[in-house]
Amino acid sequence: MDLREGPVVVPSAASQSTSPVPGVGMLIRRTIMLMKPVTWFAASWAFLCGAIASGALVWSFEAISRLLVGIIMAGPILCGLSQIINDYCDREVDAINEPQRLIPSGLVSVRHVLITTIALTWIGCGIALWMGREVALFVGIGFLFALAYSMKPIRAKRNGWIGNALVSFSYEGLAWVAGHAALAALSWQSALIAVFYSIGAHGIMTVNDFKSITGDIRMGIRSIPVQYGKAKAAWLVVWTMSIAQIAVIIALVVWGHWIAASVVLLLLLIQGVPYVRFIRDPENNAVFFNATAIMLYVWGMLVAAIGLAG
């Protein structure tokens, strides 16, 4: 999104009075749209991987119920909450650059946003406390990261290094360790693997910045492609993801998980094809890269988690 400041476009009183009052079904659909379901996968997947890495995920009602509730907490509730916070903080800018979005267009009111935010915060915190103090701590840290990313005066999203780090560590690292802590005491090995995959996810976050280079330059957003150019930024993506996975492989070998290390290595080698295509033309190959390299990356997370559980 652009970060340009300016006057807010507010619907006139006449237009508001003639607008039909949305029904309950429409309000629910708009709320879900505001929570951006496409973003829920990363945190939910990381929570699942952390739970598997704990070695305590067994076929019992308690373990499976904690897993399912935790996945909902990490994805729809907390991820959705962070998306709403981000859109609310961008409402003035969006009124200029993307007035059709839900909040600036008036399709979702500020009151609706406030009520939804409070509800998701209470639900998320309630689930986290039910799962234990460690999980609640990680959820609290993630909430602070979300605020720092979007809200002034910090607004970390203006810098590619800091903003992407907050998101990658929230969606991958914190979700992973929360998943582990929800079922068993967190081990330092699992926490270290979570850190490695969070670092690699920083590169994944950069992939999304290539499509908005022109607007970011105009608005003064210092994304990684803006700071270093397309070619260097593409190399940074590849190297960041690769180094993180190499670190995971080395750790698994040192800990004696040879099979898991071998599979993660194989997945990394296969990523070489999309890596080359992405480096040659990052903008036009971003979709292909997401469907191949990043998908292989997240499968590697699951393999590493299974290795730790063994």
N, C-alpha and C positions, 0 to 999 in steps of 0.2 A: 504494500500500500504506500501511497505517497504520504509525505509528512509536511506538506505545505500548509501553512496556517492562513486563515482568511475568514471572511464572514460566513456564517452558517446559513444554508438555504433552508428556510422553515416553511412548510406548507401554509398557505393562507387560511384564514378562518373559514372562508367560504368553501374551500376545497375540503377542509376537515369536516364541515357540517354536512356535506353531501356524500362523504365517504360512508359506505355501509359498515355497520359494526360487525367485526369478524366473529364467527361462531367459535365454539370451543374447539372443534376439530381444526379449524384454520389456525387458531392460536397455537395449538400443539404443533402443527406442521411448521409454522414459522419459528417456533422455539427450537425445534430440532434442526431446522436450517441454520439458525443462528449458532448452534452448537457444533456445526460442521462435522457430520459423522465420518467423512473421509479421513479426518485427523485422528480418529480414535484408535486405529489399528496399532500404531507404534507403541503406545503406552500399554495397551492391553496385551500385546505380544510380549513385551518386556516383562510384564508382571507374570505372565504364564511361564516364561523362561526362568525367572527367579524362583518361582514356586517349584518347578521341576528340579532346579539346581539344589534346592534344599534337601532333596532326597526323602522328604516326608510326604510327598504327594502319593497317597495310596488310595485304593478304591474303598473309601469309607464315606459315609454321609457327611461327617464333619469336614474332612479334607476337601472333598469336591465342592461342598457348599461354600467354604471359605474361598476356594479358588474362583468359583463363578461370581460370587459377590465382589471379590477383589478385582476381577477383570472389569466388571461393570463400574466399580469405583474409579479405577485407573483410566478407563476409556471414556465412556459416555459422561460420567459425572465430573471428574476433575479435568479431563481434557476439554470437555464441552464448556466447563466453567472458564478455563483459560481463554478459549476462543471468544466467549462473550465479553470478558474483560478487555481483550484486545480490540474487539469491534467497538466497544463503548468508548475506549480511549481514542479511537480513530474517528469518532463520529463527526467532528468538525471538519477534518480533512476529507473524509468520504463525502460530505455534503457538497464539496467542490468537485472532487475528482470522480467519484462514483455515487452520484445522488440516488441511483436506483437500488442501492443496498438497503437492507431491511430497516436499520435505525434511521439514517438520514432521510429516507423516503417516507417515514412515518408509519410504515407497515408494522413496525414494532416500536412501541413507545418506551420512553426512558423508565416509566413506572414498571412496565412489563420486564425490562431488563433488570431493574433493581430487585423485583420480587423473585425472578428466576435465579439471579446471582445469590441472593440470601438462601433460597431453598437448596440450591446445589451445594453451597458452602456447608450448610447444616447437615445435609445428607452425607456429603463426603467426609466431614469431620466425625460424624456419628459412626459411620462404618469403620473409619480408621481407628477410632478409640475402641470399638468393639474388637478389632483385630489385634490390639495391643499397643503399648506405648511406643515401641520402635516404629511401627507402621505409622502411627500418628505423627511422630517426629519427621519422618520422611515426607509425609503429606504436607506438613506445615512448611518445610523447606521448599517444596515444590510450589506452594501457594505464594511464598515470598518471591520466588524466581519469576512467577507469572506476573506479579505486580511490578517487579523491577524491569521486566522486559517491555511492558506496555505503558506504564504510567510515568508521568513527569514527577520529579525532575530527572530521574535516572533515564528512563526510556531507552533501555539498552539496545533495542532493535535498530537504533541508528548506527550502530557499529557492528559489522559482520562478525568480528571475532567474539565480542562479548555476548551479543544477542543470540547468535547461533549456539554458543556454549551453554547458555541458560536453558535453551530449548532442548538441546541434545542430552544434557545431563538430567533434565526433568523427564523427558519422554522415554529415555533408555535407562540411565543409571538409577535414578530414584525409584522408577517403577520396578526395575529388576530387584533391588534390595528390599523393597516393600513386599514384593511377591515372596521372596525368600523368608523374610521376617514374619510373614503372615502364617507360616506353617512350622518354622523352626528357628532356632537361634542363628543369626546371621554369621557366616564364616568369613574370614578375611579373604579366602580364595575366591569365593563368590563375589564379594565386594570388588576385588581387583578386576575380575573379568567384566563386571558391570562398568567399571571406569574405562577399561579398554574399549568396550563397545560404545560408550558415550563419546569418546574421542573420535572414533570412526564416524559416528552419527553427525559430528560437526561437519564433516565433508559432505554427508548426505544433505544436510540443511543448505549447503552452498549451491547444490544443484538447482534448487528452486529460485535462486537469485539471478540466474542467467536470463530469464524471461523478462525481467524488469530493469535491465541495466540503464536504458535511456531515461526512464522516469526517476530512477534512483539518483542518477547524476544530476538531473534537473532539481531534485528536491534535497540534495545534499546528504543522502543516505550512503554511508560508507560500507556497502556490502563488499564481500571478498572480490567479486568480479570488477567492481568499481575501483577498488584499491589497487588491484594488480593486473587488470586486463583479463580478457577472456582466456588467452592461452595459459598464462600462469595460474589463473584460478582453476582451470580444468586440471592441470597437473596437481595442484594442491588437493583437490577433491580425491584424485586417484591415490596420491601418496598417503593422505590422511586415513582413508579407508584401508589401504593395504598395510600400513604400519600397525594400525590397531589390530588387524587380524593376525599379522605375524606375531605380535606380542601375545595374543591369545594362544596361538599354536605353541609358542615357546613355553608358556606357562603350563599348558596341558601336558607337554612332553616332560617337563621337570617334575610334575606331579604324578607322572606315570599313566596318564590317560592317552595312550598311544593311538587307539582307534579313533577317538574323537578328534585328536590332533590331525590325523591323516585325512579325515573327512573334511575338516575345516580347510586344510591345505588344498585339497582337491577343489573345493568350492571357490577358493581364492584364485586358483589357476584358471578355472573356467571364466572367471570375471575378466581375464585378460582381453577377451574379444570385445566386450562392451567398453572396456577401458580405452582401447585403441580408438574405437569409433568416437567415443566422447571427447577425447583429446583433439581429434581432427576437427570436429565441429560440435562443440558442446550445446549450442542453442538448438540445433535441429535434431540432435540425438538424445536430448534429455528424457523424452518419453521412453525411448528404447532402453536407456540406461536405468530408468526407474523399474522397468519391467524385467530386467535381467540382472545387472550387477547388484542393485539394491535388494532384489528378491533373494539372490544367492547369499547376500550378506546376512539377512534376517534368518535364513535357514541355518546359517552357520551359528547364529546365536542359540538356536534350539539344540543343535548338535553339541555345542560347548556345555550347555546346561545339562544335557543327558550325561555327558562325560563326567561332569562334577558330581552328579547324583550317584554314578557308579562307584 
